[in-house]
Amino acid sequence: MTASHRVKLKPGDTIGILGGGQLGRMLAMAAARLGLRCQVFSPDPDSPAFDVVLNATCAEYADVEALELFAGDVDVITYEFENVPAATAMVLAARRPVLPAQKILETTQDRLIEKDFVKKLGIGTADYADVSSIETLRAAIARIKLPAVIKTRRFGYDGKGQAIIREGDDIAQVWQDLGTKSAILEAFIPFDREISVIAARSADGAVECYDVTENEHRDHILKISRAPADIPEELAAEARGIAEKIASALDYVGVLGVEMFVVQGAGGPRVLVNEIAPRVHNSGHWTLDGASISQFEQHIRAIAGWPLGKPVRHGPVIMTNLIGDDINDFERWLTVPGATVHLYGKGPARPGRKMGHVTQVGAIPPKSG
Amino acid sequence: MTASHRVKLKPGDTIGILGGGQLGRMLAMAAARLGLRCQVFSPDPDSPAFDVVLNATCAEYADVEALELFAGDVDVITYEFENVPAATAMVLAARRPVLPAQKILETTQDRLIEKDFVKKLGIGTADYADVSSIETLRAAIARIKLPAVIKTRRFGYDGKGQAIIREGDDIAQVWQDLGTKSAILEAFIPFDREISVIAARSADGAVECYDVTENEHRDHILKISRAPADIPEELAAEARGIAEKIASALDYVGVLGVEMFVVQGAGGPRVLVNEIAPRVHNSGHWTLDGASISQFEQHIRAIAGWPLGKPVRHGPVIMTNLIGDDINDFERWLTVPGATVHLYGKGPARPGRKMGHVTQVGAIPPKSG
């Protein structure tokens, strides 16, 4: 019997959320809708999630005293980002249930461990190799061929900590620029589409997947998601099955996002797993307006020990991220019929910063202007 | 140029909300979704709206110093209930724009002034008479006939402060029980249906009405709303036109709810206005899940000086209030496919207390159990 099986919140109980960004903010709002309170822990005094909760803890993740006080104030703890330091999770887990469980972070914080885990489940991934030196990098290139993608094993997101290596590149320079001895080389995938599956799993093993979402990135950052993905139902079922298999193998409690590629194989299209995000995921933001229950609510239900919902999608949905200066366009979006605008209450619109998103459900009107 | 025309908030600005109940809570959450902050003012330390804002003021509405500090903290002020004391509104309006404007409260806080205002616009109401003594009550009964409804002119809600008078009732006793000398007698309306229109109006005079909603009350408290109402489109257009006329005549900024009766007349069905609520309204809660933009967001947009949205309804919608002990049923509701559950984070489930609501969009599955 793990900690997760002991959690059963009552309305009025308090959820602790590590991380104060837009995901924490939307989790807190989903919890509030269910009559639950949240307390947000974040080192950033300008955390957007602080605005929507009565109690916040502004402290470093290494501040043991603050972590202990925080744990004492809440009934269960979750997080909005996968790079929760192991020591932080350990301090908290000694005092309160942390969901998804700490051991899941160990798998998903390291691209090599994650890939090994996925492969062991019999699920397809890009070819990959452990790289810890210029010699192992050269050996990996010889096996995997170029182009290929070199990635740091830890702490990468939105294209940070990775680079494409092409024929003729200076391998020694690439290795030096990466600035770590803990890396992974992955075959470059000539994919047809990028898709993702948002899955929720409860402590009793029930799994609910949303419709497969199709994603477009710009500069390595998600720009547009569409649901359902324009793929055959058989392939969609395969993608959902993969997400369910991963969630079950991790004994996962909460919502996770699985990023996948659709590639053309000899026997037709197939699905390769790119990455697991042990949290609510940007490509699931459409569920806030496009489904009867959002990914944020499913996560809250799961960690609260409440039954997962059976979400119903209201129609075809398109979600557009407002990144950096896109935010200046928010007033035009406010006037687009059927569009729902979300602004995250962040400060300056730095390039690449996710400032908000827009959802459109049903017949999508053409963009004006 | 009134105060309302000067308001134009930027993301990150702060809205002050008077009242900390579920309406204030849902207003604050809608504001947060648009990147706006809220500060809630309420005398009740257990206010549900306190849970979803970083800054709250817990003080009496007569506490001038607290009101002044509150006004200094916010950029515009609104309210979740119509019985804001005149003195409170005056103190605040001297410092910050209060929207909807203070003069609207003077009309809607008094049933007689409200009925006179509606009548003057050429809109149908029940026959009514000013009653200030047992003699005027008897004269009013002689003219209006029984059954009729006696209501206090001020501070009534959810059936409080009103009684039906039937043939044979002891009029002197009824008058004594009412406990006020400021009342109104209204003809009892043998209505076909109760409907309402939620209308939003911006400072520049634009009006957006939601589809007409059909309402069922139990023990004078709203139990179920359905949208769209099952009435001919011509009648629905008449109802929306009435709400628009009222909003424009009040030079209203924000969302208001107009409760109406559908009655059979010689020339077919027609609409009579029962009551104006100068605020977001329970019968508009379906818009949270059933439309691309909710009544709460429309209210925030209007008072922020932002353009109103063009809400799109996702399908037929039914909203069920969870009143008192209904809340004990919330776990069953969590498992109903397509149902969206809202719990207000309130304390004890006293009889008649609104504890939450459930929305169902699209094909409504039969209730189980």
Boltz contact constraints between the chains, C-beta under 6 A:
constraints:
  - contact:
      token1: [A, 11]
      token2: [B, 343]
      max_distance: 6.0
  - contact:
      token1: [A, 29]
      token2: [B, 29]
      max_distance: 6.0
  - contact:
      token1: [A, 32]
      token2: [B, 52]
      max_distance: 6.0
  - contact:
      token1: [A, 33]
      token2: [B, 342]
      max_distance: 6.0
  - contact:
      token1: [A, 34]
      token2: [B, 343]
      max_distance: 6.0
  - contact:
      token1: [A, 35]
      token2: [B, 343]
      max_distance: 6.0
  - contact:
      token1: [A, 35]
      token2: [B, 345]
      max_distance: 6.0
  - contact:
      token1: [A, 37]
      token2: [B, 51]
      max_distance: 6.0
  - contact:
      token1: [A, 50]
      token2: [B, 54]
      max_distance: 6.0
  - contact:
      token1: [A, 51]
      token2: [B, 37]
      max_distance: 6.0
  - contact:
      token1: [A, 51]
      token2: [B, 54]
      max_distance: 6.0
  - contact:
      token1: [A, 52]
      token2: [B, 32]
      max_distance: 6.0
  - contact:
      token1: [A, 52]
      token2: [B, 52]
      max_distance: 6.0
  - contact:
      token1: [A, 54]
      token2: [B, 50]
      max_distance: 6.0
  - contact:
      token1: [A, 54]
      token2: [B, 51]
      max_distance: 6.0
  - contact:
      token1: [A, 292]
      token2: [B, 338]
      max_distance: 6.0
  - contact:
      token1: [A, 292]
      token2: [B, 340]
      max_distance: 6.0
  - contact:
      token1: [A, 306]
      token2: [B, 334]
      max_distance: 6.0
  - contact:
      token1: [A, 307]
      token2: [B, 334]
      max_distance: 6.0
  - contact:
      token1: [A, 307]
      token2: [B, 335]
      max_distance: 6.0
  - contact:
      token1: [A, 310]
      token2: [B, 337]
      max_distance: 6.0
  - contact:
      token1: [A, 312]
      token2: [B, 338]
      max_distance: 6.0
  - contact:
      token1: [A, 314]
      token2: [B, 314]
      max_distance: 6.0
  - contact:
      token1: [A, 334]
      token2: [B, 306]
      max_distance: 6.0
  - contact:
      token1: [A, 334]
      token2: [B, 307]
      max_distance: 6.0
  - contact:
      token1: [A, 335]
      token2: [B, 307]
      max_distance: 6.0
  - contact:
      token1: [A, 337]
      token2: [B, 310]
      max_distance: 6.0
  - contact:
      token1: [A, 338]
      token2: [B, 292]
      max_distance: 6.0
  - contact:
      token1: [A, 338]
      token2: [B, 312]
      max_distance: 6.0
  - contact:
      token1: [A, 340]
      token2: [B, 292]
      max_distance: 6.0
  - contact:
      token1: [A, 342]
      token2: [B, 33]
      max_distance: 6.0
  - contact:
      token1: [A, 343]
      token2: [B, 11]
      max_distance: 6.0
  - contact:
      token1: [A, 343]
      token2: [B, 34]
      max_distance: 6.0
  - contact:
      token1: [A, 343]
      token2: [B, 35]
      max_distance: 6.0
  - contact:
      token1: [A, 345]
      token2: [B, 35]
      max_distance: 6.0
